Amino acid sequence: MRHAEAGAADSSRWPDDRQRPLTDGGRAEHARVAEALRQMGVRFDRILTSPLARARETADITVRVYGNAPAPEPTDLLGDDAEPARTLEALAQMPAETLLCVGHEPTLSRLAALLVSRDGRARIEMRKSGVAVIECAGSLAPGRGLLQVHLRPEEIVRLLDGVAAPPAPPSPDLFLGTLTAYQRSAALRGALDLDLFTAIGRGHETAATLAERCRASARGTRILCDYLTAAGFLTKAGDTYALTSDSAAFLDRGSPSCVAAAADFVYAAEIREAFADVAATVRRGGTVMPAGGTVAPEHPVWVRFARSMAPLMRVAARAVANMVEADPARPLRVLDVAAGHGVFGIALAERHVRAEITALDWPGVLEVARENAGAAGVEDRFRAIAGSAFEADLGGPYDLVLLSNFLHHFDPPTCERLLERVRAALTPDGRAVTVEFVPDEGRVSPPQAAMFSLVMLCSTPAGDAYTFAELDDMFRRAGFSKSRLHAAGPGGPQVIISQR
């Protein structure tokens, strides 16, 4: 909540502008705003306010209108020169279910933007007596907030009076943010190449010490660190930089959950080349890359994929393994088609001690899968078939066939031919377990699955992200009796389990 109308600064009346009070009109308007919020059911169990008079008076009016409400707590964390990242860290430590923060611009809009967009680029302008309601799942942290309500005072009062608010004016923010997104991507890649996050994690916290550790210029290091702070990857207090909790977990190479290696695949020249001319790709209806793009036989990008993406996939693989029920008293024979890094099959071997994994992929890729199986301690239950999933002798019969992130590379008839081979390799009661990006029927949500179709358009001749109805039809045409769509928890992988 931003403080109510306080009029213009006037040094002849208030030599210390921190003591400037609300105007009579501001007090009256905010009383109506507070009453509207009370009737809307907006509640809080703790109210923090800037120590400046205009904010404290706004908080006092709010408490008076609400009646039985907690007393306002003045804090410099919401002052007119507060630093949003530091404020957010401090708020995360405060015991409260619902916090009402009364403060100033631009601190509040930056704090709200940091909560909902992680990099702080969201546009949430706070008018005087305006309110933004942000709900966070779990602890407060950049990007974990969901904006529930964002209203100007006149809109709030209209709700009290039963009058509809006019639509918001158009904004170029989405266009400009997308147009310049390559800059953020390049800054992150530069930081990873310099091993900047790991250096900060090991105690090099100023531009000077980081520059020495990363063998870079002090000026360049300071500018990059400031950029990453504004983008939500770092925090800054004075001249000292620190990792956010997300950066510490996923970008510091000293962390067991680090996924920085994924950049080696995502930034690979072969992957970036696929997006070099999207207009030409759309005109053609498939990749303009030579030799069929990334589905060309033994394409070297898949060795890079296997080496770099394993850390990112391990959590998803374990979630899938936990979904697969199996009789612990019986052997579990598993074929992992297009195994890549092998972590989906390896996760099954870790969960089911009698599971025996057969990984199918190109020879160079299988070397990486073998290394990962050895590191996981399941190499004695791991074997390999080198070759094409469409041509190699699959062997069998198998109790399970894994198809992790593979079908989307091909058109439906090609998928059906593969699924016929898979079904023939299964036991009579065998199952196919498919991990896929599955958009809803409208094909525009959830965003990650829906947007993945463009990745396939640009990198393959005929691949796509298929809806469950489309995948179910492919499995039925291939002879499978039934398929069910599952999700391994919120944000987890989408899994189709098909019965032979």
RODO-2510 file (C-alpha; in nm, 4 decimals, decimal comma):
residues 500
     n   res          X          Y          Z
     1     m     0,0000     0,0000     0,0000
     2     r     0,1351     0,3387    -0,0978
     3     h     0,0773     0,6316     0,1361
     4     a    -0,2207     0,8604     0,0672
     5     e    -0,2063     1,2038    -0,0986
     6     a     0,0283     1,4371     0,0911
     7     g     0,0522     1,7306    -0,1457
     8     a     0,3719     1,8841    -0,2765
     9     a     0,6898     1,9239    -0,0736
    10     d     0,7124     2,2714     0,0870
    11     s     1,0319     2,3501     0,2785
    12     s     0,8787     2,6671     0,4260
    13     r     0,6140     2,4587     0,6037
    14     w     0,8049     2,1319     0,6559
    15     p     1,1820     2,1882     0,6629
    16     d     1,2140     1,8155     0,7199
    17     d     1,0106     1,6621     0,4378
    18     r     0,9889     1,3391     0,6355
    19     q     0,7324     1,5198     0,8549
    20     r     0,5032     1,6237     0,5657
    21     p     0,1479     1,5051     0,6560
    22     l    -0,1443     1,3929     0,4428
    23     t    -0,3842     1,6463     0,2976
    24     d    -0,7453     1,6546     0,4151
    25     g    -0,8489     1,5137     0,0772
    26     g    -0,5890     1,2391     0,1068
    27     r    -0,7188     1,1407     0,4503
    28     a    -1,0797     1,1262     0,3309
    29     e    -0,9943     0,9272     0,0174
    30     h    -0,7815     0,6785     0,2064
    31     a    -1,0530     0,6196     0,4653
    32     r    -1,2823     0,5123     0,1792
    33     v    -1,0049     0,2969     0,0301
    34     a    -0,9496     0,1230     0,3651
    35     e    -1,3236     0,0631     0,4069
    36     a    -1,3437    -0,0871     0,0564
    37     l    -1,0507    -0,3175     0,1332
    38     r    -1,2152    -0,4225     0,4596
    39     q    -1,5392    -0,5064     0,2788
    40     m    -1,3456    -0,6940     0,0103
    41     g    -1,2081    -0,9228     0,2814
    42     v    -0,8456    -0,8097     0,2559
    43     r    -0,6940    -0,9025     0,5921
    44     f    -0,3523    -0,8691     0,7576
    45     d    -0,2048    -0,9868     1,0869
    46     r     0,0869    -0,7440     1,0893
    47     i     0,1266    -0,3934     0,9461
    48     l     0,4663    -0,2412     0,8713
    49     t     0,5057     0,1215     0,7739
    50     s     0,7711     0,3645     0,6642
    51     p     0,8684     0,5963     0,9519
    52     l     0,7822     0,9026     0,7404
    53     a     0,4772     1,0930     0,8657
    54     r     0,2657     1,0518     0,5509
    55     a     0,3090     0,6732     0,5573
    56     r     0,2512     0,6425     0,9329
    57     e    -0,0679     0,8488     0,9026
    58     t    -0,1871     0,6252     0,6165
    59     a    -0,1251     0,3177     0,8302
    60     d    -0,3074     0,4744     1,1255
    61     i    -0,6151     0,5507     0,9107
    62     t    -0,6159     0,1912     0,7833
    63     v    -0,6021     0,0502     1,1361
    64     r    -0,8756     0,2852     1,2570
    65     v    -1,1113     0,1842     0,9734
    66     y    -1,0460    -0,1860     1,0252
    67     g    -1,1121    -0,1597     1,4000
    68     n    -0,9534    -0,4559     1,5744
    69     a    -0,6224    -0,4491     1,3832
    70     p    -0,2584    -0,4732     1,4951
    71     a    -0,0694    -0,1530     1,5669
    72     p     0,1529    -0,0212     1,2846
    73     e     0,5268    -0,0961     1,3183
    74     p     0,7554     0,1757     1,1739
    75     t     1,0636     0,0431     0,9919
    76     d     1,3310     0,1896     0,7661
    77     l     1,2900    -0,1186     0,5453
    78     l     0,9976     0,0703     0,3884
    79     g     1,1544     0,4165     0,3941
    80     d     1,1719     0,6415     0,0889
    81     d     1,5286     0,5253     0,0114
    82     a     1,4904     0,1549     0,0990
    83     e     1,6603    -0,1058    -0,1232
    84     p     1,3994    -0,3615    -0,2430
    85     a     1,6213    -0,6731    -0,2401
    86     r     1,7337    -0,6035     0,1187
    87     t     1,3736    -0,5304     0,2199
    88     l     1,2543    -0,8583     0,0693
    89     e     1,5205    -1,0587     0,2526
    90     a     1,4217    -0,8969     0,5834
    91     l     1,0480    -0,9461     0,5243
    92     a     1,1101    -1,3157     0,4590
    93     q     1,2364    -1,3515     0,8172
    94     m     0,9320    -1,1911     0,9793
    95     p     0,6759    -1,4201     1,1450
    96     a     0,3400    -1,3387     0,9874
    97     e     0,0838    -1,5017     0,7610
    98     t    -0,0170    -1,1733     0,5952
    99     l     0,1906    -0,8555     0,5940
   100     l     0,0587    -0,5108     0,5040
   101     c     0,3464    -0,2853     0,3978
   102     v     0,2838     0,0899     0,3755
   103     g     0,5528     0,2860     0,1963
   104     h     0,6646     0,4983    -0,0965
   105     e     0,7478     0,4959    -0,4635
   106     p     0,9571     0,3742    -0,6323
   107     t     1,0438     0,1319    -0,3499
   108     l     0,7041    -0,0404    -0,3406
   109     s     0,6713    -0,0928    -0,7159
   110     r     1,0249    -0,2344    -0,7304
   111     l     0,9551    -0,4619    -0,4341
   112     a     0,6329    -0,5876    -0,5942
   113     a     0,8061    -0,6396    -0,9293
   114     l     1,0840    -0,8372    -0,7617
   115     l     0,8294    -1,0608    -0,5915
   116     v     0,6320    -1,1464    -0,9043
   117     s     0,8978    -1,1516    -1,1773
   118     r     1,2260    -1,2543    -1,0084
   119     d     1,4265    -1,0209    -1,2342
   120     g     1,2216    -0,7204    -1,1211
   121     r     1,1182    -0,6235    -1,4745
   122     a     0,7435    -0,6444    -1,4114
   123     r     0,5629    -0,3107    -1,4227
   124     i     0,3542    -0,2553    -1,1073
   125     e     0,3105     0,1177    -1,0606
   126     m     0,1712     0,2172    -0,7216
   127     r    -0,0521     0,5231    -0,7085
   128     k    -0,1063     0,7098    -0,3814
   129     s    -0,3448     0,4991    -0,1686
   130     g    -0,3053     0,2263    -0,4329
   131     v    -0,2799    -0,1392    -0,3307
   132     a    -0,1173    -0,4541    -0,4687
   133     v    -0,2042    -0,7893    -0,3110
   134     i     0,0632    -1,0520    -0,3756
   135     e     0,0340    -1,4132    -0,2629
   136     c     0,3521    -1,6170    -0,2136
   137     a     0,3711    -1,9952    -0,2020
   138     g     0,6219    -2,0781     0,0684
   139     s     0,8789    -1,8273     0,1877
   140     l     0,9153    -1,4820     0,0374
   141     a     1,1683    -1,4818    -0,2469
   142     p     1,2126    -1,3222    -0,5905
   143     g     0,9691    -1,4594    -0,8458
   144     r     0,7607    -1,6588    -0,5987
   145     g     0,4725    -1,4128    -0,5765
   146     l     0,1424    -1,4185    -0,7661
   147     l    -0,0214    -1,0806    -0,8174
   148     q    -0,3825    -1,1203    -0,7042
   149     v    -0,5005    -0,7579    -0,6939
   150     h    -0,3479    -0,4330    -0,8246
   151     l    -0,5773    -0,1321    -0,7956
   152     r    -0,5606     0,2456    -0,7984
   153     p    -0,7563     0,4251    -0,5226
   154     e    -1,0355     0,5306    -0,7583
   155     e    -1,0748     0,1677    -0,8698
   156     i    -1,0968     0,0496    -0,5090
   157     v    -1,3589     0,3103    -0,4267
   158     r    -1,5570     0,2152    -0,7391
   159     l    -1,5692    -0,1388    -0,6059
   160     l    -1,7153     0,0030    -0,2832
   161     d    -1,9718     0,1977    -0,4876
   162     g    -2,0399    -0,0887    -0,7305
   163     v    -1,8981     0,0914    -1,0377
   164     a    -1,6809    -0,1029    -1,2857
   165     a    -1,3259     0,0241    -1,3452
   166     p    -1,2122     0,1150    -1,6977
   167     p    -0,9682    -0,1232    -1,8736
   168     a    -0,5950    -0,0644    -1,8293
   169     p    -0,4239     0,1282    -2,1109
   170     p    -0,2004    -0,0644    -2,3539
   171     s     0,1652    -0,1061    -2,2562
   172     p     0,4788    -0,1808    -2,4637
   173     d     0,6490    -0,3585    -2,1707
   174     l     0,5977    -0,7135    -2,2982
   175     f     0,7277    -0,6191    -2,6428
   176     l     1,0342    -0,4370    -2,5107
   177     g     1,1125    -0,7064    -2,2549
   178     t     1,0984    -0,9784    -2,5192
   179     l     1,2949    -0,7722    -2,7702
   180     t     1,5858    -0,7318    -2,5281
   181     a     1,5653    -1,0776    -2,3643
   182     y     1,8813    -1,1859    -2,5472
   183     q     2,0746    -0,9368    -2,3325
   184     r     1,9698    -1,1089    -2,0102
   185     s     2,0485    -1,4471    -2,1593
   186     a     2,3932    -1,3275    -2,2673
   187     a     2,4612    -1,1715    -1,9258
   188     l     2,3776    -1,5007    -1,7539
   189     r     2,5993    -1,6937    -1,9936
   190     g     2,8826    -1,4473    -1,9317
   191     a     2,8482    -1,4899    -1,5563
   192     l     2,8574    -1,8683    -1,5933
   193     d     3,1628    -1,8519    -1,8191
   194     l     3,3382    -1,6380    -1,5562
   195     d     3,2203    -1,8749    -1,2814
   196     l     3,0891    -1,5654    -1,1045
   197     f     2,8215    -1,7360    -0,8952
   198     t     3,0665    -1,9929    -0,7619
   199     a     3,3141    -1,7169    -0,6780
   200     i     3,0529    -1,5289    -0,4758
   201     g     2,9561    -1,8523    -0,3026
   202     r     3,3179    -1,8943    -0,1925
   203     g     3,3344    -1,5546    -0,0268
   204     h     3,4506    -1,3188    -0,3037
   205     e     3,1813    -1,0566    -0,2561
   206     t     3,3035    -0,7204    -0,3904
   207     a     3,3693    -0,6172    -0,7494
   208     a     3,7420    -0,5934    -0,6779
   209     t     3,7796    -0,9388    -0,5222
   210     l     3,5492    -1,0959    -0,7789
   211     a     3,7460    -0,9377    -1,0635
   212     e     4,0668    -1,0878    -0,9290
   213     r     3,9084    -1,4292    -0,8765
   214     c     3,7410    -1,4312    -1,2224
   215     r     4,0379    -1,2750    -1,4025
   216     a     3,8281    -0,9862    -1,5292
   217     s     3,8310    -0,6077    -1,5083
   218     a     3,6910    -0,4468    -1,1936
   219     r     3,4722    -0,2136    -1,4028
   220     g     3,3270    -0,4969    -1,6108
   221     t     3,2679    -0,7117    -1,3041
   222     r     3,0896    -0,4315    -1,1201
   223     i     2,8600    -0,3590    -1,4167
   224     l     2,7764    -0,7265    -1,4700
   225     c     2,7078    -0,7813    -1,0985
   226     d     2,4821    -0,4755    -1,0853
   227     y     2,2947    -0,6041    -1,3914
   228     l     2,2499    -0,9470    -1,2329
   229     t     2,1286    -0,7821    -0,9132
   230     a     1,8679    -0,5831    -1,1052
   231     a     1,7717    -0,9033    -1,2893
   232     g     1,7135    -1,0913    -0,9625
   233     f     2,0133    -1,3294    -0,9614
   234     l     2,2094    -1,1436    -0,6906
   235     t     2,1462    -0,9100    -0,3988
   236     k     2,3582    -0,6098    -0,3064
   237     a     2,4256    -0,4287     0,0211
   238     g     2,6672    -0,1386    -0,0126
   239     d     2,9559    -0,2723    -0,2229
   240     t     2,8933    -0,6351    -0,1306
   241     y     2,7152    -0,8856    -0,3527
   242     a     2,5463    -1,2083    -0,2405
   243     l     2,3679    -1,4977    -0,4069
   244     t     1,9905    -1,5270    -0,3871
   245     s     1,8682    -1,8600    -0,2491
   246     d     1,7854    -1,9781    -0,6027
   247     s     2,1273    -1,8785    -0,7394
   248     a     2,3015    -2,0453    -0,4467
   249     a     2,1136    -2,3687    -0,5081
   250     f     2,1259    -2,3878    -0,8877
   251     l     2,4117    -2,1698    -1,0193
   252     d     2,6932    -2,2153    -0,7650
   253     r     2,8974    -2,5120    -0,8901
   254     g     2,9721    -2,6027    -0,5295
   255     s     2,6027    -2,6815    -0,4721
   256     p     2,4898    -3,0447    -0,5096
   257     s     2,1785    -2,9194    -0,6943
   258     c     2,3699    -2,6970    -0,9399
   259     v     2,2245    -2,7047    -1,2942
   260     a     2,4595    -2,4508    -1,4544
   261     a     2,5859    -2,7203    -1,6924
   262     a     2,2503    -2,7015    -1,8741
   263     a     2,3741    -2,3802    -2,0355
   264     d     2,6241    -2,5833    -2,2388
   265     f     2,3318    -2,7434    -2,4245
   266     v     2,0868    -2,4526    -2,4313
   267     y     2,3551    -2,2153    -2,5653
   268     a     2,5021    -2,4724    -2,8067
   269     a     2,5623    -2,3336    -3,1554
   270     e     2,3401    -2,6055    -3,3061
   271     i     2,0480    -2,5035    -3,0836
   272     r     2,0898    -2,1299    -3,1396
   273     e     2,1227    -2,1882    -3,5143
   274     a     1,7743    -2,3382    -3,5162
   275     f     1,6290    -1,9987    -3,4189
   276     a     1,8386    -1,7887    -3,6553
   277     d     1,5480    -1,7306    -3,8997
   278     v     1,2115    -1,8113    -3,7450
   279     a     1,0250    -1,6434    -4,0334
   280     a     1,1890    -1,8788    -4,2851
   281     t     1,1086    -2,1745    -4,0597
   282     v     0,7424    -2,0727    -4,0390
   283     r     0,7251    -2,0332    -4,4171
   284     r     0,8661    -2,3832    -4,4638
   285     g     0,6699    -2,5432    -4,1803
   286     g     0,9795    -2,7102    -4,0348
   287     t     1,3465    -2,6561    -3,9597
   288     v     1,5705    -2,4801    -4,2107
   289     m     1,8736    -2,6520    -4,0568
   290     p     2,0559    -2,8971    -4,2865
   291     a     2,0088    -3,2754    -4,2813
   292     g     1,6885    -3,2782    -4,0791
   293     g     1,8092    -3,0621    -3,7941
   294     t     1,8670    -3,2217    -3,4554
   295     v     1,7037    -3,5540    -3,5518
   296     a     1,9798    -3,6325    -3,8019
   297     p     2,1423    -3,9718    -3,7199
   298     e     2,4098    -3,9459    -3,4507
   299     h     2,3801    -3,5678    -3,4329
   300     p     2,6628    -3,4508    -3,1999
   301     v     2,4334    -3,2188    -3,0066
   302     w     2,2900    -3,5202    -2,8222
   303     v     2,6239    -3,6034    -2,6647
   304     r     2,6339    -3,2459    -2,5397
   305     f     2,2744    -3,2840    -2,4203
   306     a     2,3597    -3,6021    -2,2284
   307     r     2,6572    -3,4416    -2,0538
   308     s     2,4958    -3,1092    -1,9661
   309     m     2,1299    -3,1806    -1,8900
   310     a     2,1606    -3,4714    -1,6443
   311     p     2,1710    -3,2506    -1,3292
   312     l     1,8592    -3,0626    -1,4406
   313     m     1,6675    -3,3840    -1,5131
   314     r     1,7433    -3,5788    -1,1955
   315     v     1,4588    -3,4333    -0,9879
   316     a     1,2077    -3,4983    -1,2675
   317     a     1,3443    -3,8508    -1,3180
   318     r     1,3008    -3,9362    -0,9508
   319     a     0,9465    -3,7986    -0,9575
   320     v     0,8652    -4,0250    -1,2527
   321     a     1,0264    -4,3259    -1,0822
   322     n     0,8114    -4,2650    -0,7738
   323     m     0,4985    -4,2818    -0,9924
   324     v     0,5797    -4,6257    -1,1334
   325     e     0,4412    -4,9069    -0,9206
   326     a     0,6182    -5,2423    -0,9360
   327     d     0,6159    -5,5685    -0,7439
   328     p     0,9364    -5,5620    -0,5335
   329     a     0,9463    -5,9432    -0,5361
   330     r     0,9777    -5,9643    -0,9143
   331     p     1,2468    -5,8461    -1,1553
   332     l     1,1607    -5,5287    -1,3436
   333     r     1,2941    -5,5265    -1,6994
   334     v     1,3121    -5,1746    -1,8416
   335     l     1,3958    -5,0470    -2,1908
   336     d     1,4974    -4,6781    -2,1926
   337     v     1,4442    -4,5535    -2,5511
   338     a     1,6620    -4,2579    -2,6559
   339     a     1,8089    -4,2763    -2,3080
   340     g     2,0397    -3,9753    -2,3466
   341     h     2,1978    -3,9118    -2,0075
   342     g     2,0175    -4,2204    -1,8789
   343     v     1,8881    -4,0596    -1,5603
   344     f     1,5252    -4,1701    -1,6051
   345     g     1,6261    -4,5363    -1,6242
   346     i     1,8863    -4,4896    -1,3516
   347     a     1,6219    -4,3381    -1,1202
   348     l     1,4085    -4,6498    -1,1695
   349     a     1,7088    -4,8694    -1,0885
   350     e     1,7725    -4,6677    -0,7714
   351     r     1,4103    -4,6979    -0,6579
   352     h     1,3524    -5,0611    -0,7583
   353     v     1,6460    -5,2782    -0,6542
   354     r     1,5449    -5,5596    -0,8915
   355     a     1,5164    -5,3310    -1,1957
   356     e     1,7411    -5,4087    -1,4913
   357     i     1,7872    -5,1216    -1,7362
   358     t     1,8572    -5,1495    -2,1086
   359     a     1,9461    -4,8099    -2,2582
   360     l     1,9012    -4,7486    -2,6320
   361     d     2,0761    -4,4575    -2,8046
   362     w     2,3638    -4,3623    -3,0327
   363     p     2,7065    -4,5003    -2,9281
   364     g     2,8560    -4,1667    -2,8191
   365     v     2,5506    -4,0850    -2,6090
   366     l     2,5548    -4,4250    -2,4412
   367     e     2,9069    -4,3619    -2,3131
   368     v     2,7694    -4,0765    -2,1041
   369     a     2,4764    -4,2871    -1,9812
   370     r     2,7201    -4,5609    -1,8720
   371     e     2,9245    -4,3056    -1,6784
   372     n     2,6106    -4,1839    -1,5002
   373     a     2,5037    -4,5402    -1,4195
   374     g     2,8473    -4,6037    -1,2690
   375     a     2,8306    -4,2859    -1,0639
   376     a     2,4888    -4,3943    -0,9319
   377     g     2,6190    -4,7411    -0,8412
   378     v     2,3820    -4,9319    -1,0727
   379     e     2,6252    -5,0269    -1,3493
   380     d     2,5779    -5,3991    -1,2740
   381     r     2,2091    -5,3626    -1,3730
   382     f     2,2711    -5,1467    -1,6788
   383     r     2,3239    -5,2619    -2,0367
   384     a     2,3087    -5,0842    -2,3707
   385     i     2,1824    -5,1197    -2,7277
   386     a     2,3571    -4,8870    -2,9728
   387     g     2,1604    -4,7651    -3,2726
   388     s     1,8379    -4,6085    -3,3948
   389     a     1,5154    -4,6555    -3,2017
   390     f     1,3459    -4,7191    -3,5365
   391     e     1,5880    -4,9868    -3,6597
   392     a     1,7781    -5,1559    -3,3761
   393     d     1,6715    -5,4922    -3,2381
   394     l     1,4930    -5,3927    -2,9181
   395     g     1,5135    -5,7332    -2,7566
   396     g     1,2737    -5,7960    -2,4702
   397     p     1,0213    -5,8668    -2,3529
   398     y     1,0193    -5,5731    -2,1097
   399     d     0,7898    -5,4837    -1,8227
   400     l     0,8390    -5,1116    -1,8867
   401     v     0,9503    -4,9045    -2,1819
   402     l     1,0577    -4,5479    -2,1062
   403     l     0,9999    -4,2810    -2,3703
   404     s     1,1357    -3,9645    -2,2113
   405     n     1,1113    -3,6470    -2,4205
   406     f     1,1376    -3,8329    -2,7507
   407     l     0,8021    -3,8472    -2,9326
   408     h     0,7842    -3,4708    -2,9780
   409     h     1,0670    -3,4876    -3,2342
   410     f     0,8486    -3,6634    -3,4947
   411     d     0,5147    -3,6434    -3,6763
   412     p     0,2253    -3,8687    -3,5628
   413     p     0,2717    -4,1451    -3,8256
   414     t     0,6402    -4,1777    -3,7316
   415     c     0,5494    -4,1866    -3,3613
   416     e     0,2919    -4,4584    -3,4288
   417     r     0,5476    -4,6752    -3,6092
   418     l     0,7799    -4,6447    -3,3103
   419     l     0,4987    -4,7212    -3,0663
   420     e     0,4117    -5,0375    -3,2588
   421     r     0,7713    -5,1528    -3,2070
   422     v     0,7536    -5,0584    -2,8393
   423     r     0,4303    -5,2521    -2,7881
   424     a     0,5788    -5,5600    -2,9549
   425     a     0,8724    -5,5472    -2,7110
   426     l     0,6473    -5,5423    -2,4010
   427     t     0,5192    -5,8294    -2,1899
   428     p     0,1401    -5,8880    -2,2106
   429     d     0,0857    -5,6703    -1,9011
   430     g     0,3698    -5,4294    -1,9830
   431     r     0,3492    -5,0512    -1,9793
   432     a     0,4970    -4,7620    -2,1718
   433     v     0,5924    -4,4631    -1,9551
   434     t     0,6149    -4,1465    -2,1624
   435     v     0,7489    -3,8125    -2,0389
   436     e     0,6372    -3,5236    -2,2582
   437     f     0,5521    -3,1541    -2,2883
   438     v     0,1720    -3,1808    -2,3049
   439     p    -0,0233    -2,8600    -2,3803
   440     d    -0,3944    -2,8293    -2,3069
   441     e    -0,6433    -2,8723    -2,5912
   442     g    -0,6315    -2,4998    -2,6690
   443     r    -0,2521    -2,5335    -2,7215
   444     v    -0,1651    -2,2106    -2,5361
   445     s    -0,1283    -2,3409    -2,1804
   446     p     0,0537    -2,4356    -1,9670
   447     p     0,3076    -2,1901    -2,1127
   448     q     0,6181    -2,4120    -2,1043
   449     a     0,4456    -2,6991    -2,2831
   450     a     0,2640    -2,4741    -2,5305
   451     m     0,5755    -2,2763    -2,6223
   452     f     0,7780    -2,5940    -2,6723
   453     s     0,6043    -2,6454    -3,0070
   454     l     0,8153    -2,3621    -3,1493
   455     v     1,1340    -2,5389    -3,0352
   456     m     1,0287    -2,8426    -3,2374
   457     l     0,9227    -2,6322    -3,5364
   458     c     1,2656    -2,4691    -3,5486
   459     s     1,4824    -2,7739    -3,4774
   460     t     1,3055    -3,0669    -3,6464
   461     p     1,1309    -3,1299    -3,9811
   462     a     0,7940    -3,2312    -3,8330
   463     g     0,8065    -3,2432    -3,4508
   464     d     0,5480    -3,0859    -3,2204
   465     a     0,4228    -3,0677    -2,8618
   466     y     0,1168    -3,2930    -2,8681
   467     t    -0,1988    -3,2679    -2,6602
   468     f    -0,3001    -3,5676    -2,4526
   469     a    -0,5839    -3,6422    -2,6970
   470     e    -0,3312    -3,6575    -2,9806
   471     l    -0,0916    -3,8785    -2,7847
   472     d    -0,3753    -4,1049    -2,6696
   473     d    -0,4822    -4,1470    -3,0330
   474     m    -0,1255    -4,2404    -3,1368
   475     f    -0,1028    -4,5066    -2,8648
   476     r    -0,4428    -4,6502    -2,9558
   477     r    -0,3521    -4,6666    -3,3242
   478     a    -0,0355    -4,8517    -3,2238
   479     g    -0,2474    -5,1107    -3,0372
   480     f    -0,2219    -4,9957    -2,6740
   481     s    -0,5400    -5,0535    -2,4715
   482     k    -0,5486    -4,7352    -2,2640
   483     s    -0,3409    -4,4346    -2,1585
   484     r    -0,3601    -4,2056    -1,8582
   485     l    -0,2060    -3,8595    -1,8109
   486     h    -0,0351    -3,7884    -1,4784
   487     a     0,1530    -3,4930    -1,3322
   488     a     0,4292    -3,5531    -1,0776
   489     g     0,3236    -3,2672    -0,8492
   490     p     0,2915    -2,8919    -0,9256
   491     g     0,5389    -2,7950    -1,1957
   492     g     0,6531    -3,1563    -1,2291
   493     p     0,6862    -3,3545    -1,5519
   494     q     0,3783    -3,4645    -1,7452
   495     v     0,3681    -3,8415    -1,7721
   496     i     0,1544    -4,0716    -1,9845
   497     i     0,1326    -4,4326    -1,8651
   498     s    -0,0007    -4,6613    -2,1395
   499     q    -0,1080    -5,0246    -2,0922
   500     r    -0,0149    -5,2699    -2,3621
***
